[in-house]
Amino acid sequence: MEKKMSLSSPLKRITVLDALRGFALLGVILIHMIQHFGIRSLPSENAAMSFPIIDEAVQWIGSNIIMGRFINIFAFLFGLSFFIQMDRAAKKGVDFRFRFIWRMILLLVMGLLVHSFFNLEIISIYAVFGILMLPLFRAKNWILLSIVVFLLLGGPRIIRAVEHNSSVGIEQLDKPEFANNDQRTRTVLEHLANPSFMNSVIHNYEERLPGKLNYQFGYFGRGYITFALFIIGLIVGRIRFFEKFNELKKRSFYLFIGFVTATVLVICAQSMLPPPDVSILFGSNSQNIPSSLLAVMTLQDLELVFFSGALTLGFALLYQNIKFRKYLEVLSPYGRTALTNYIVQGVIGAMLFSPWLLGKTFSNWGVTALFILGIVIYVVQIVCSKYWLKHFLYGPLEWLWRSGTYLKLQPFRKTTRSNG
């Protein structure tokens, strides 16, 4: 008789996804290092570790190869993981919906706590989107694809711009951002003039959290692209794309070429349009938002998504090649402990760049030096992850999250008995 598995029983992993998740987090830490993890420090003339020519090249790589592309992969994998969790629970005859909601609530709390250290954290947004994915789990593919197209083409941004433009000249809109400018200035000055952990926490919640929400759901609409990638991950999981990857390598290669071609075409289309003046989005509410700006922003979103698709498929194709797999497999332990590594990245970043700790030193470093330091941190995390998983089933925060999900301490330390 086949032994019945409980919902919390571990199942066989799709290892390429672990390696891909580790790969995505490489890009995340590198761009966050360049961005100082979104932490401001007082300007200083004492620049250190600066290499102007190389710095310019590394900055270009960060802006045009890394920024927005690797975090897209991370978002896509979250949507794919959502499908895998729900699908495996269904196969065990368990309704996982309410437990998944609780799981996302725990992630939301975790993300908001992490926000006190660095305001670029994204897991709190992921938690909200995770809950919104539940009604879509059984939706037909054409409905899911329609939502994806609407979001990727900037539907929410267009609707908001149309509403804004129609109100210009008819009524004077409220301008709350000007009402609290003095308070904002005082908060920033307090955060920088009197550096302390508590002042940074207050700054992150009072100033940076609203700013993050505006970036995610305002005209830039980054959150809508993230949600579209969640849905794409759900669709990819539903068609068992990675489970059948070995059997359909040729199809995957053609799809990779398609993503590369689409990326090039979108970049060419962008070059034919004038550079966007995004300052309009931050300026007076009496200005019309031109359709050309909306078009360029949509092309930028599409370029990021297509580029991310090319990176994902390129990585997966290399992983299926035995010659490359032994090297890429090094990233799997990192990906299996992705939550822990992502949060540790943020805590390290807060220590390096916060004005209350080491910010006076590392905020003056050049882009190249920070890029190399990011690689060093990443390599150390890889080694720690590999060593950790030799002795434990999950990363420390993964285990804590899992135990909280089931409201019961889960197995943690490895035994001689294989868990599959």
C-alpha positions as CSV (number, residue, x, y, z in Angstrom):
1,M,0.0,0.0,0.0
2,E,1.3,3.4,-0.9
3,K,2.2,5.5,2.1
4,K,0.0,8.6,2.3
5,M,2.0,11.8,2.4
6,S,1.1,14.8,4.6
7,L,0.8,18.2,3.2
8,S,4.2,19.2,4.8
9,S,6.0,16.2,3.4
10,P,8.9,17.3,1.1
11,L,8.6,16.3,-2.6
12,K,11.1,16.1,-5.4
13,R,12.4,19.5,-6.5
14,I,12.9,20.8,-10.0
15,T,16.6,21.6,-9.5
16,V,16.9,24.0,-12.4
17,L,14.5,26.3,-10.6
18,D,16.7,26.4,-7.5
19,A,19.7,27.3,-9.6
20,L,17.7,29.9,-11.6
21,R,16.5,31.5,-8.3
22,G,20.1,31.7,-7.1
23,F,21.1,33.3,-10.4
24,A,18.3,35.9,-10.1
25,L,19.6,36.8,-6.6
26,L,23.0,37.4,-8.0
27,G,21.6,40.3,-10.1
28,V,19.5,41.5,-7.2
29,I,22.5,42.0,-4.9
30,L,24.7,43.6,-7.6
31,I,22.1,46.2,-8.5
32,H,21.3,46.8,-4.9
33,M,24.9,47.4,-4.1
34,I,25.1,49.9,-7.0
35,Q,22.0,51.6,-5.6
36,H,23.3,51.6,-2.0
37,F,20.3,49.5,-1.1
38,G,18.2,52.6,-1.5
39,I,19.8,54.1,1.6
40,R,20.8,57.8,1.4
41,S,23.8,59.3,3.2
42,L,25.2,62.8,3.4
43,P,27.2,63.7,0.3
44,S,30.9,63.6,0.8
45,E,33.9,64.8,-1.3
46,N,36.1,62.0,0.1
47,A,35.5,59.5,-2.8
48,A,37.3,56.2,-2.4
49,M,37.9,53.1,-4.5
50,S,37.0,55.0,-7.6
51,F,37.9,54.0,-11.1
52,P,36.1,56.5,-13.4
53,I,36.4,54.7,-16.7
54,I,35.6,51.2,-15.3
55,D,32.9,52.7,-13.1
56,E,31.1,54.1,-16.1
57,A,31.2,50.7,-17.8
58,V,29.9,48.9,-14.7
59,Q,27.2,51.5,-14.3
60,W,26.1,50.8,-17.8
61,I,26.0,47.1,-17.2
62,G,23.9,47.7,-14.0
63,S,21.4,49.9,-15.8
64,N,21.1,48.0,-19.1
65,I,21.8,44.4,-18.2
66,I,20.9,43.9,-14.6
67,M,18.4,46.5,-13.3
68,G,14.8,45.2,-13.5
69,R,15.8,42.1,-15.4
70,F,16.9,39.7,-12.6
71,I,14.2,40.8,-10.2
72,N,11.7,39.9,-12.9
73,I,13.1,36.4,-12.9
74,F,12.6,36.3,-9.1
75,A,9.0,37.4,-9.5
76,F,8.3,34.9,-12.3
77,L,9.6,32.1,-10.1
78,F,7.4,33.2,-7.2
79,G,4.3,32.7,-9.4
80,L,5.7,29.4,-10.6
81,S,6.3,28.3,-7.0
82,F,2.7,29.3,-6.2
83,F,1.4,26.9,-8.8
84,I,3.7,24.1,-7.7
85,Q,2.6,24.4,-4.1
86,M,-1.1,24.5,-4.9
87,D,-0.8,21.7,-7.5
88,R,1.1,19.4,-5.2
89,A,-1.4,20.1,-2.4
90,A,-4.3,19.2,-4.7
91,K,-2.5,16.0,-5.7
92,K,-2.4,15.1,-2.0
93,G,-6.1,15.8,-1.7
94,V,-5.6,18.9,0.5
95,D,-7.2,22.3,0.2
96,F,-4.1,24.6,0.6
97,R,-5.9,27.9,0.0
98,F,-6.4,29.1,3.6
99,R,-3.0,27.9,4.7
100,F,-1.5,29.7,1.7
101,I,-3.2,32.9,2.8
102,W,-1.7,32.5,6.3
103,R,1.6,31.8,4.7
104,M,1.4,35.1,2.8
105,I,0.4,37.0,5.9
106,L,3.6,35.7,7.6
107,L,5.6,36.7,4.5
108,L,4.0,40.2,4.7
109,V,4.9,40.6,8.3
110,M,8.5,39.4,7.5
111,G,8.7,41.9,4.7
112,L,7.5,44.8,6.7
113,L,10.1,44.0,9.4
114,V,12.8,43.8,6.8
115,H,11.7,47.2,5.5
116,S,13.0,48.7,8.7
117,F,16.5,47.8,7.5
118,F,16.2,48.6,3.8
119,N,13.4,50.1,1.9
120,L,14.0,48.2,-1.4
121,E,12.7,45.0,0.0
122,I,10.0,43.5,-2.3
123,I,8.7,40.4,-0.3
124,S,5.9,42.5,1.4
125,I,4.6,43.3,-2.1
126,Y,4.9,39.7,-3.2
127,A,2.9,38.6,-0.2
128,V,-0.1,40.8,-1.2
129,F,0.2,39.6,-4.8
130,G,0.4,36.0,-3.6
131,I,-3.0,36.3,-2.0
132,L,-4.4,37.9,-5.2
133,M,-3.2,34.9,-7.1
134,L,-5.6,32.5,-5.3
135,P,-8.7,33.5,-7.3
136,L,-6.7,33.1,-10.5
137,F,-5.5,29.6,-9.8
138,R,-8.3,27.9,-11.6
139,A,-9.0,30.6,-14.2
140,K,-8.8,29.7,-17.8
141,N,-5.6,30.4,-19.6
142,W,-7.2,32.9,-22.0
143,I,-8.4,34.9,-19.0
144,L,-4.9,34.9,-17.5
145,L,-3.3,35.9,-20.8
146,S,-5.7,38.7,-21.2
147,I,-4.8,40.1,-17.8
148,V,-1.1,39.7,-18.6
149,V,-1.4,41.6,-21.9
150,F,-3.4,44.4,-20.2
151,L,-0.8,44.8,-17.5
152,L,2.2,44.6,-19.7
153,L,0.8,47.1,-22.2
154,G,0.4,49.6,-19.3
155,G,-3.3,49.4,-18.9
156,P,-3.5,50.7,-15.3
157,R,-1.0,53.5,-16.2
158,I,-3.1,54.5,-19.2
159,I,-6.3,54.6,-17.2
160,R,-4.8,56.7,-14.6
161,A,-3.3,59.1,-17.1
162,V,-6.6,59.5,-19.0
163,E,-8.4,60.3,-15.7
164,H,-5.7,62.8,-14.9
165,N,-5.7,64.5,-18.3
166,S,-9.4,64.8,-18.3
167,S,-9.3,66.6,-15.0
168,V,-6.7,69.1,-16.0
169,G,-8.2,72.5,-16.6
170,I,-11.5,71.5,-15.0
171,E,-10.7,71.5,-11.4
172,Q,-7.7,72.2,-9.2
173,L,-6.5,68.8,-8.0
174,D,-5.5,68.3,-4.4
175,K,-1.7,68.3,-4.0
176,P,-1.0,66.4,-0.7
177,E,2.7,66.1,-1.7
178,F,3.2,69.8,-1.3
179,A,1.3,69.9,2.0
180,N,3.8,67.6,3.7
181,N,7.0,68.8,1.9
182,D,8.2,70.5,5.1
183,Q,7.6,67.4,7.1
184,R,9.4,65.3,4.5
185,T,12.4,67.6,4.6
186,R,12.5,67.5,8.3
187,T,12.3,63.7,8.4
188,V,15.1,63.4,5.8
189,L,17.3,65.9,7.7
190,E,16.7,64.2,11.0
191,H,17.5,60.8,9.4
192,L,20.8,62.2,8.1
193,A,21.7,64.8,10.6
194,N,21.2,62.5,13.6
195,P,22.0,59.1,12.4
196,S,20.6,56.2,14.4
197,F,18.9,52.9,13.8
198,M,15.6,54.3,15.1
199,N,15.7,57.4,12.9
200,S,16.4,55.1,9.9
201,V,13.4,53.0,10.8
202,I,11.2,56.0,11.1
203,H,12.4,57.3,7.8
204,N,11.9,54.0,6.0
205,Y,8.3,53.7,7.2
206,E,7.2,57.3,7.1
207,E,8.9,58.3,3.9
208,R,10.1,55.4,1.9
209,L,7.2,53.1,2.3
210,P,4.7,55.5,0.7
211,G,7.3,56.2,-2.0
212,K,7.6,52.4,-2.6
213,L,3.8,52.0,-3.0
214,N,3.7,55.0,-5.4
215,Y,6.5,53.4,-7.5
216,Q,4.7,50.1,-7.5
217,F,1.2,51.3,-8.2
218,G,1.6,54.9,-9.5
219,Y,2.6,55.9,-13.0
220,F,5.7,53.8,-13.0
221,G,3.5,50.8,-12.3
222,R,6.3,48.4,-11.4
223,G,3.9,46.4,-9.3
224,Y,1.6,45.7,-12.2
225,I,4.5,44.2,-14.2
226,T,5.5,42.1,-11.2
227,F,1.9,40.8,-10.9
228,A,1.9,40.0,-14.7
229,L,5.1,37.9,-14.1
230,F,3.4,36.1,-11.3
231,I,0.6,35.1,-13.6
232,I,3.1,34.1,-16.3
233,G,4.7,31.9,-13.7
234,L,1.3,30.3,-13.0
235,I,0.7,29.6,-16.7
236,V,4.2,28.2,-17.2
237,G,3.7,25.9,-14.2
238,R,0.3,24.8,-15.5
239,I,1.7,23.7,-18.9
240,R,4.5,21.8,-17.1
241,F,7.1,23.7,-19.1
242,F,10.1,22.9,-16.9
243,E,9.0,19.4,-16.2
244,K,9.1,18.7,-19.9
245,F,12.1,20.9,-20.6
246,N,14.4,18.0,-21.5
247,E,12.0,16.6,-24.1
248,L,11.4,19.9,-25.8
249,K,14.8,21.6,-26.0
250,K,14.4,22.6,-29.6
251,R,11.2,24.4,-28.8
252,S,12.8,26.1,-25.9
253,F,15.7,27.2,-28.0
254,Y,13.4,28.8,-30.6
255,L,11.5,30.5,-27.8
256,F,14.8,31.8,-26.5
257,I,15.6,33.2,-30.0
258,G,12.1,34.8,-30.0
259,F,12.8,36.6,-26.7
260,V,16.1,37.9,-27.9
261,T,14.6,39.1,-31.1
262,A,11.7,40.8,-29.3
263,T,14.1,42.5,-27.0
264,V,16.2,43.9,-29.9
265,L,13.0,45.0,-31.7
266,V,11.7,46.8,-28.7
267,I,15.0,48.5,-28.1
268,C,15.0,49.7,-31.7
269,A,11.5,51.0,-31.3
270,Q,12.5,52.9,-28.2
271,S,15.4,54.5,-30.0
272,M,12.9,56.0,-32.6
273,L,11.0,57.8,-29.9
274,P,12.2,60.9,-27.9
275,P,13.7,60.2,-24.5
276,P,10.9,60.2,-21.9
277,D,10.6,63.3,-19.6
278,V,9.5,61.4,-16.5
279,S,9.8,64.6,-14.5
280,I,6.3,65.4,-15.7
281,L,5.1,62.5,-13.4
282,F,6.6,64.3,-10.4
283,G,5.7,67.8,-11.4
284,S,2.6,69.9,-11.2
285,N,-0.8,68.2,-11.5
286,S,-1.7,70.9,-14.1
287,Q,0.4,69.3,-16.8
288,N,-1.0,66.8,-19.3
289,I,0.7,63.4,-19.5
290,P,1.5,63.0,-23.2
291,S,0.7,59.7,-24.9
292,S,4.3,59.5,-26.2
293,L,5.5,59.2,-22.6
294,L,3.1,56.4,-21.9
295,A,4.3,54.6,-25.1
296,V,7.9,54.8,-24.1
297,M,7.2,53.6,-20.6
298,T,5.3,50.6,-22.0
299,L,8.2,49.8,-24.3
300,Q,10.6,50.0,-21.4
301,D,8.4,47.5,-19.5
302,L,8.2,45.2,-22.4
303,E,12.0,45.3,-23.0
304,L,12.6,44.4,-19.4
305,V,10.2,41.4,-19.5
306,F,11.5,40.1,-22.9
307,F,15.1,40.5,-21.7
308,S,14.2,38.6,-18.5
309,G,12.6,35.9,-20.6
310,A,15.8,35.5,-22.7
311,L,17.9,35.3,-19.5
312,T,15.6,32.7,-18.0
313,L,15.6,30.4,-21.1
314,G,19.3,31.0,-21.8
315,F,20.1,29.9,-18.3
316,A,17.8,26.9,-18.5
317,L,19.3,25.7,-21.8
318,L,22.8,26.0,-20.4
319,Y,21.7,24.1,-17.3
320,Q,20.5,21.2,-19.5
321,N,24.0,20.9,-21.0
322,I,26.0,18.6,-18.8
323,K,29.2,20.6,-19.4
324,F,27.6,23.7,-17.9
325,R,25.3,22.1,-15.4
326,K,28.1,21.2,-13.0
327,Y,29.0,24.9,-12.8
328,L,25.5,26.2,-12.6
329,E,24.5,23.6,-10.0
330,V,26.7,25.5,-7.6
331,L,23.8,28.1,-7.4
332,S,21.2,25.6,-6.4
333,P,21.9,25.7,-2.6
334,Y,21.7,29.5,-2.8
335,G,18.3,29.2,-4.5
336,R,17.0,26.7,-2.0
337,T,17.7,29.2,0.8
338,A,16.6,32.2,-1.3
339,L,14.5,33.8,1.4
340,T,17.3,33.7,3.9
341,N,19.9,34.9,1.5
342,Y,17.7,37.7,0.2
343,I,17.0,39.0,3.7
344,V,20.6,38.6,4.7
345,Q,21.6,40.6,1.6
346,G,19.3,43.4,2.8
347,V,20.6,43.4,6.4
348,I,24.2,43.5,5.2
349,G,23.3,46.3,2.8
350,A,21.8,48.3,5.7
351,M,25.0,47.8,7.7
352,L,27.2,48.9,4.8
353,F,25.3,52.0,3.8
354,S,23.3,53.3,6.7
355,P,24.6,56.6,8.1
356,W,24.3,55.1,11.6
357,L,26.9,52.4,10.9
358,L,29.2,52.1,8.0
359,G,27.6,54.5,5.5
360,K,30.2,57.2,5.8
361,T,32.7,54.7,4.4
362,F,30.9,52.6,1.8
363,S,28.7,55.3,0.5
364,N,31.9,56.9,-0.9
365,W,33.0,53.8,-2.8
366,G,32.9,53.8,-6.5
367,V,30.5,51.6,-8.5
368,T,33.2,49.0,-9.5
369,A,34.3,48.5,-6.0
370,L,30.7,48.0,-4.7
371,F,30.1,45.6,-7.6
372,I,33.0,43.5,-6.7
373,L,32.1,43.6,-3.0
374,G,28.6,42.4,-4.0
375,I,30.1,39.4,-5.8
376,V,32.2,38.6,-2.7
377,I,29.2,38.7,-0.5
378,Y,27.3,36.5,-2.9
379,V,30.1,33.9,-3.1
380,V,30.3,33.8,0.7
381,Q,26.6,33.2,0.8
382,I,26.9,30.4,-1.7
383,V,29.5,28.7,0.5
384,C,27.4,29.2,3.6
385,S,24.3,27.9,1.8
386,K,26.1,24.8,0.6
387,Y,27.5,24.0,4.0
388,W,24.2,24.7,5.7
389,L,22.2,22.4,3.5
390,K,24.6,19.5,4.2
391,H,23.3,19.5,7.7
392,F,19.8,21.0,7.5
393,L,16.7,20.5,5.3
394,Y,15.9,24.2,4.9
395,G,17.5,27.6,5.3
396,P,16.8,29.1,8.8
397,L,14.2,31.5,7.6
398,E,12.7,29.0,5.2
399,W,12.3,26.6,8.2
400,L,10.8,29.3,10.4
401,W,8.3,30.3,7.6
402,R,7.4,26.6,7.0
403,S,6.9,26.0,10.7
404,G,4.8,29.1,11.0
405,T,2.7,28.0,8.0
406,Y,1.8,24.7,9.5
407,L,1.8,26.0,13.1
408,K,4.0,23.2,14.1
409,L,7.8,22.8,14.3
410,Q,8.9,21.1,11.1
411,P,11.9,18.7,10.7
412,F,15.0,20.7,10.4
413,R,18.2,18.8,10.8
414,K,19.0,16.2,8.2
415,T,19.2,12.5,9.2
416,T,20.9,9.6,7.4
417,R,17.5,8.7,6.0
418,S,16.8,10.3,2.6
419,N,13.8,12.6,2.3
420,G,13.7,12.4,-1.5
